[in-house]
Amino acid sequence: MKQDKPHDQLPREFRSSQSRIMYVEDKSDGLEGEARIGRVYFSKSGKTLYYRGRRFQSLKGTGFKANYRDVESDAEFWISGPRKDQNDRLYGGFRNVIIDEDVKADYLTYISGK
């Protein structure tokens, strides 16, 4: 992924109620790219997603193994809710998935089922 902007540069109108912990994988270089678990924010309409200073719009079913694109770079991504069994990657597994520090505790609670 390109150099991301810090979380504190999010628009002020974002609130926790407009966000979810999600799995975000960069598909621009192939089927298994850099992958992260982090807090994704939604626009008021829910059609635009924001994560780490980037803006994503749906490919509406036209992507190959991807469902969103970065509006600025046009890079394709897979963005979805994280799986409790941690098999988030396309062909299973959790290898090299980075968990953002600001969601780590909530994510670990989620996958433990507590």
Helices and strands as residue ranges (DSSP letters): G 7-9, G 16-18, E 19-26, E 35-42, E 48-51, E 54-58, E 68-70, E 76-80, E 97-99, G 101-103, H 104-112
